Amino acid sequence: MDKLKYTHLNERESNILRIVIEDYIVENRPVASNNIKVKYNIPFSPATIRNILARLEYFGFLSHAYTSSGRVPTDLGYRYYVDNVINHDEMETGLFENIREQLLNVSANVDELMQDTALMLAKVSGLFGVVIISEVRKSILTEIELVSLSSDRLMMVIALKSGLLKSLVLNLNISVSPNDITIVNRILRERLIGLSVDEIQASISDLLKNYNVPQHEIIQIIFHHPQLPFQLNRNNQLYVSSYQGLLSHPEFQEYEILQKTISGLDEKHIKHILSNKILKQNMLTIIGNESENDLLNHCSIIAASFESDSITGKLGIFGPTRIPYKNIIRILKEFVEIMPNVC
């Protein structure tokens, strides 16, 4: 579908389209002209409403199964609704303070934080939540410590200014004494704290070469393989919720549809969609066949980019094409505002 090639509607037609779509989203049943007149107290005659519905169908915004049945939105109708009817600028935010507090209480480990964010998106929306990290950046080292696990196994824990943590288990071929650990911890802290991870990876040999203990195996591991303990590359890392939220929606009650959806929500499909689509004004809506994926041509995807001092990425919510677009866009806008405060 070329979403730029649709007929622009007048105010009356646009209002009727909005009513049909929002009623269908809530009720999940075709919307009849008589119901529109009675339920919404429209100041037009039933004949006028029928004529408008016929024109909307002619333009491709609505469809109906039988001559006497009510109308349902098409993918093009949803597209027009998202692009021209919803007022994105007037959406209220600041409604999820409890979510901000919950995410602030999550471990500073980047994986746990992003996973919990995906779960929160699913919980708030009642759909399927995803987070994909585009870049981890400005990672300033604030603490580093080697902790003994056994005589020949150590854990290196590093903390970053952003609040993120990373740990790595080092398996050594020699025994390490408590005194060795104390000495190496002192060297690492004196030389590395306050530098960015990129700086450490680029010049760790120069940073450690002036000490008398670089032949110690611990230092050798760090010296020759700085990408191991200091690799914080989470680029294109994906975090997803469970499918539980989708099960309550009638669109996914049929086993074949649910199976198709789950296959479509495979990691490679999600990454392909979110990584290859351009987010205009930090927001992206993909409706039905716009995903260009036959497994997800019955779904809609809404995504938004987020950015903090340390991380950039995308938040996404997947659901049926009958997704409550206005509410989901508001939820994503809210999370975009929250993320810089928690990561």
C-alpha positions as CSV (number, residue, x, y, z in Angstrom):
1,M,0.0,0.0,0.0
2,D,1.3,3.5,-0.9
3,K,0.0,5.4,2.1
4,L,0.6,8.7,0.4
5,K,-2.0,8.1,-2.3
6,Y,-5.3,8.4,-0.6
7,T,-8.2,10.8,-1.0
8,H,-8.3,13.5,1.6
9,L,-11.7,13.8,3.3
10,N,-13.7,16.8,4.3
11,E,-14.5,17.4,7.9
12,R,-17.9,15.5,7.8
13,E,-16.4,12.5,6.2
14,S,-13.4,12.5,8.5
15,N,-15.6,12.6,11.5
16,I,-17.7,9.7,10.4
17,L,-14.5,7.7,9.6
18,R,-13.2,8.4,13.1
19,I,-16.5,7.3,14.7
20,V,-16.5,4.0,12.7
21,I,-12.9,3.2,13.5
22,E,-13.1,4.1,17.2
23,D,-16.4,2.2,17.6
24,Y,-15.0,-0.8,15.8
25,I,-11.8,-0.8,18.0
26,V,-13.9,-1.0,21.1
27,E,-16.8,-3.2,20.0
28,N,-15.0,-5.4,17.4
29,R,-18.1,-5.6,15.2
30,P,-19.3,-3.9,12.0
31,V,-20.6,-0.4,12.5
32,A,-24.1,0.3,11.0
33,S,-25.3,3.7,9.9
34,N,-28.4,3.5,12.2
35,N,-26.1,2.8,15.2
36,I,-24.0,5.8,14.4
37,K,-27.0,8.1,14.3
38,V,-28.4,6.9,17.6
39,K,-25.3,6.2,19.6
40,Y,-23.4,9.3,18.7
41,N,-26.2,11.7,18.2
42,I,-24.9,12.7,14.7
43,P,-26.8,15.8,13.4
44,F,-27.2,14.2,9.9
45,S,-30.0,12.2,8.5
46,P,-29.6,8.4,8.2
47,A,-29.5,8.8,4.5
48,T,-26.7,11.3,4.7
49,I,-24.7,9.0,7.0
50,R,-25.3,6.1,4.6
51,N,-24.0,8.2,1.7
52,I,-20.9,9.2,3.6
53,L,-20.2,5.5,4.5
54,A,-20.7,4.6,0.8
55,R,-18.2,7.3,-0.2
56,L,-15.7,6.1,2.5
57,E,-16.0,2.6,1.1
58,Y,-15.6,3.8,-2.4
59,F,-12.4,5.6,-1.4
60,G,-11.1,2.3,0.2
61,F,-11.3,3.4,3.8
62,L,-14.1,1.0,4.8
63,S,-15.4,-2.3,3.7
64,H,-18.3,-4.6,4.5
65,A,-19.0,-8.3,4.1
66,Y,-22.6,-8.1,3.0
67,T,-24.9,-5.5,1.4
68,S,-26.9,-5.0,4.6
69,S,-24.0,-5.4,7.1
70,G,-22.2,-2.6,8.8
71,R,-18.7,-1.3,7.8
72,V,-15.3,-2.2,9.2
73,P,-12.1,-0.2,8.7
74,T,-9.5,-1.3,6.1
75,D,-5.8,-0.9,6.5
76,L,-6.1,2.3,4.4
77,G,-8.8,3.6,6.7
78,Y,-6.6,3.0,9.7
79,R,-3.7,4.7,7.9
80,Y,-5.8,7.8,7.2
81,Y,-7.0,7.8,10.8
82,V,-3.5,7.7,12.2
83,D,-2.1,10.3,9.8
84,N,-4.9,12.8,9.6
85,V,-7.5,12.3,12.4
86,I,-5.5,11.6,15.6
87,N,-4.1,14.8,17.1
88,H,-0.7,13.7,18.3
89,D,0.3,17.0,19.7
90,E,-2.6,17.2,22.2
91,M,-2.0,13.8,23.8
92,E,-1.7,13.9,27.6
93,T,1.3,12.4,29.2
94,G,2.5,12.2,32.8
95,L,-0.1,9.4,33.6
96,F,2.4,6.6,34.4
97,E,4.4,7.9,37.3
98,N,4.2,4.5,38.9
99,I,5.9,2.9,35.9
100,R,8.8,5.4,36.2
101,E,9.2,4.5,39.8
102,Q,9.1,0.8,39.1
103,L,11.7,1.1,36.4
104,L,13.9,3.2,38.6
105,N,13.9,0.3,41.1
106,V,15.0,-2.2,38.6
107,S,18.6,-3.4,38.7
108,A,21.0,-1.0,36.8
109,N,22.0,-3.9,34.6
110,V,21.1,-2.9,31.1
111,D,19.6,-6.3,30.2
112,E,17.3,-6.4,33.2
113,L,16.2,-2.8,32.6
114,M,15.4,-3.3,29.0
115,Q,13.6,-6.6,29.6
116,D,11.5,-5.0,32.3
117,T,10.7,-2.2,30.0
118,A,9.4,-4.6,27.3
119,L,7.3,-6.3,30.0
120,M,5.9,-3.0,31.2
121,L,4.9,-2.0,27.7
122,A,3.0,-5.3,27.4
123,K,1.3,-4.9,30.7
124,V,0.2,-1.3,30.1
125,S,-1.0,-1.9,26.6
126,G,-2.4,-5.4,27.0
127,L,-0.4,-6.4,23.8
128,F,3.1,-7.5,22.9
129,G,6.0,-5.2,23.9
130,V,9.5,-5.0,22.5
131,V,12.6,-2.9,23.1
132,I,15.5,-2.8,20.7
133,I,18.8,-1.1,21.5
134,S,20.4,0.9,18.7
135,E,23.5,2.2,20.5
136,V,25.1,2.1,23.9
137,R,27.2,5.3,24.2
138,K,29.0,7.7,26.5
139,S,29.9,4.8,28.9
140,I,32.1,6.4,31.5
141,L,33.7,3.9,34.0
142,T,33.0,4.8,37.6
143,E,34.0,1.6,39.4
144,I,35.8,-1.7,38.6
145,E,36.4,-4.6,40.9
146,L,37.7,-8.1,40.7
147,V,35.9,-10.5,43.1
148,S,37.2,-14.0,43.9
149,L,34.8,-16.9,43.1
150,S,37.4,-19.6,43.7
151,S,41.2,-19.9,43.6
152,D,41.2,-19.8,39.8
153,R,38.0,-18.0,38.9
154,L,37.3,-14.3,39.2
155,M,34.4,-12.1,38.5
156,M,35.0,-8.6,37.1
157,V,32.3,-6.1,37.8
158,I,32.3,-2.7,36.2
159,A,29.9,0.2,36.8
160,L,29.2,3.1,34.5
161,K,28.2,6.7,35.1
162,S,24.9,6.0,33.4
163,G,24.1,3.5,36.2
164,L,24.6,0.4,34.0
165,L,26.5,-2.6,35.3
166,K,28.3,-5.4,33.6
167,S,29.9,-8.5,35.0
168,L,32.2,-11.1,33.5
169,V,33.6,-14.3,34.9
170,L,37.3,-14.9,34.2
171,N,38.6,-18.5,34.2
172,L,42.3,-18.5,34.9
173,N,45.0,-21.2,34.6
174,I,46.7,-20.3,37.8
175,S,45.7,-19.7,41.4
176,V,45.2,-16.1,42.4
177,S,45.9,-14.9,45.9
178,P,43.9,-12.2,47.8
179,N,47.0,-10.0,47.6
180,D,47.1,-10.4,43.8
181,I,43.5,-9.2,43.6
182,T,44.1,-6.2,45.8
183,I,47.1,-5.1,43.7
184,V,45.3,-5.5,40.4
185,N,42.1,-3.8,41.6
186,R,44.3,-0.8,42.7
187,I,46.0,-0.6,39.3
188,L,42.7,-0.9,37.3
189,R,41.0,1.8,39.4
190,E,43.9,4.2,39.2
191,R,44.3,3.9,35.5
192,L,40.8,3.3,34.2
193,I,38.1,5.0,36.3
194,G,36.9,8.2,34.6
195,L,37.6,7.0,31.1
196,S,35.0,6.0,28.5
197,V,34.7,2.3,27.5
198,D,35.8,3.3,24.0
199,E,38.9,5.0,25.4
200,I,39.8,2.0,27.4
201,Q,39.4,-0.4,24.5
202,A,41.5,1.8,22.2
203,S,44.4,2.4,24.5
204,I,44.5,-0.1,27.4
205,S,48.0,-1.2,26.6
206,D,49.3,2.4,27.1
207,L,47.2,2.8,30.2
208,L,48.7,-0.3,32.0
209,K,52.2,-0.5,30.5
210,N,54.0,1.5,33.2
211,Y,53.3,-0.9,36.0
212,N,55.6,-3.7,37.2
213,V,52.9,-6.4,37.2
214,P,51.6,-6.6,33.6
215,Q,52.9,-10.1,33.3
216,H,50.4,-11.3,35.9
217,E,47.8,-13.4,34.1
218,I,44.9,-11.2,35.2
219,I,46.5,-8.2,33.6
220,Q,47.4,-10.2,30.5
221,I,43.8,-11.2,29.9
222,I,42.7,-7.5,30.2
223,F,45.7,-6.3,28.2
224,H,45.3,-8.6,25.2
225,H,41.5,-8.9,25.2
226,P,40.0,-5.6,26.4
227,Q,36.9,-6.3,24.3
228,L,35.9,-9.0,26.8
229,P,35.4,-7.1,30.1
230,F,34.7,-3.8,28.4
231,Q,32.5,-4.9,25.6
232,L,29.2,-3.1,26.2
233,N,27.9,-3.4,22.6
234,R,24.2,-4.0,22.8
235,N,23.6,-2.7,19.3
236,N,20.5,-4.3,17.8
237,Q,19.9,-6.3,21.0
238,L,16.2,-7.2,21.3
239,Y,14.1,-7.7,24.4
240,V,10.5,-8.9,24.2
241,S,7.5,-9.6,26.5
242,S,5.5,-12.8,26.5
243,Y,2.6,-13.4,24.1
244,Q,0.1,-13.6,27.0
245,G,-1.4,-10.2,26.3
246,L,-2.3,-11.2,22.7
247,L,-4.4,-14.2,23.9
248,S,-7.2,-12.0,25.2
249,H,-7.9,-10.5,21.8
250,P,-10.5,-12.2,19.6
251,E,-8.2,-11.9,16.5
252,F,-5.8,-14.4,18.0
253,Q,-8.3,-16.9,19.3
254,E,-8.0,-19.1,16.2
255,Y,-5.0,-21.4,16.5
256,E,-3.8,-20.9,12.9
257,I,-3.8,-17.1,13.3
258,L,-2.0,-17.3,16.7
259,Q,0.6,-19.7,15.3
260,K,1.2,-17.4,12.3
261,T,1.5,-14.4,14.7
262,I,4.0,-16.1,17.0
263,S,6.1,-17.1,13.9
264,G,6.0,-13.5,12.7
265,L,7.1,-12.2,16.1
266,D,10.4,-14.1,15.8
267,E,13.5,-12.1,16.6
268,K,14.7,-11.8,13.0
269,H,11.3,-10.5,11.8
270,I,11.0,-7.9,14.5
271,K,14.6,-6.7,14.0
272,H,14.1,-6.5,10.2
273,I,10.9,-4.4,10.6
274,L,12.2,-2.0,13.3
275,S,15.7,-1.7,11.9
276,N,14.7,-1.0,8.3
277,K,11.8,1.4,8.8
278,I,12.4,5.1,9.2
279,L,10.8,6.7,12.2
280,K,9.3,10.1,11.2
281,Q,9.3,12.5,14.1
282,N,10.5,9.6,16.3
283,M,7.2,7.7,15.8
284,L,6.4,4.8,13.4
285,T,3.1,3.1,12.7
286,I,3.0,0.0,10.5
287,I,-0.5,-1.2,9.6
288,G,-1.3,-4.6,8.1
289,N,0.5,-5.2,4.8
290,E,2.8,-2.2,5.4
291,S,5.0,-4.6,7.3
292,E,5.8,-6.4,4.0
293,N,5.7,-9.6,6.0
294,D,2.9,-12.1,5.3
295,L,3.1,-13.5,8.8
296,L,2.2,-10.1,10.2
297,N,-0.2,-8.7,7.6
298,H,-3.0,-8.9,10.1
299,C,-1.2,-6.9,12.7
300,S,-0.2,-3.3,13.4
301,I,3.1,-2.2,14.9
302,I,3.6,1.1,16.6
303,A,7.2,2.1,17.6
304,A,8.9,5.1,19.0
305,S,12.6,6.0,19.3
306,F,14.1,6.9,22.7
307,E,17.3,8.4,23.7
308,S,19.3,9.0,27.0
309,D,22.8,9.9,27.7
310,S,23.9,6.3,27.5
311,I,21.4,4.5,25.3
312,T,19.4,5.0,22.1
313,G,16.8,2.6,20.8
314,K,13.2,1.9,19.9
315,L,10.2,0.9,21.9
316,G,7.5,-1.1,20.1
317,I,4.0,-2.5,20.7
318,F,2.5,-5.2,18.4
319,G,-1.1,-6.1,18.2
320,P,-4.0,-6.7,15.8
321,T,-4.9,-4.0,13.2
322,R,-7.8,-3.2,15.5
323,I,-5.2,-1.8,17.9
324,P,-6.3,1.2,19.9
325,Y,-3.9,3.5,18.0
326,K,-4.5,6.7,20.0
327,N,-3.9,5.0,23.4
328,I,-0.9,3.1,22.2
329,I,0.7,6.2,20.7
330,R,0.1,8.0,24.0
331,I,1.7,5.1,26.0
332,L,4.8,5.1,23.8
333,K,5.1,8.9,24.1
334,E,5.0,8.5,27.8
335,F,7.7,5.8,27.9
336,V,9.9,7.9,25.6
337,E,9.7,10.6,28.3
338,I,10.4,8.2,31.1
339,M,13.4,6.4,29.5
340,P,16.0,9.2,29.9
341,N,15.3,9.2,33.6
342,V,15.9,5.5,34.2
343,C,18.8,4.7,31.9
